[in-house]
Amino acid sequence: MCIFCQIIAGELPAHKVYEDEQVVAILDIKPVHAGHILVLPKKHVANLE
């Protein structure tokens, strides 16, 4: 299971700022700028091709 799937499953801690049926948004642990978030699809995606 990938790290993002583990976060979505609640197996790894993360600061969620938004969640709906399709995505979860979390604060980045090493932000480039203040407010940097990651938006993760709840369905695993191996690649974007």
N, C-alpha and C positions, 0 to 999 in steps of 0.2 A: 504494500500500500504506500502511495507517495505521501510526502510530508503534508501536502495540502489536503488530501483526503483524510489524513489523521487529524488535522485541525478541524475539518468539517464534522468528523465523527465525534469530536470532543475528547479524543485520545491525547492530544497535545494542547497546551494552553495558548490562548490568543485573545487579544482584546477586540471583540466584535463591535463594530459600529453600525452595522446594518445586516439584515437577513430577510430573505423572502423565500418563495418556493424554489427559485432557480439559482440564486447566488448568495454568498456570504462576503461581506466586506470587513477586513481586519486592518488594524494599524500595522505598518511595516516595523519589524524589530530593528532595522537599520535604515531609518528614513533619510532620503536625499534632501527633503524639505519638510518643514512643519506641516502636519496634516497628511503626509504621504500614506496612502492606503493601498491595499491590494484587494481587488474584486475577484473572487474565486467562484467558478461555476460549481454547483453541487454535483453535477454529473462529471465523472472523470474524463479528461480529454488527454490522450497520449501525445498528440501533436496537432498543430493547427493547419495542416495541409489538406 
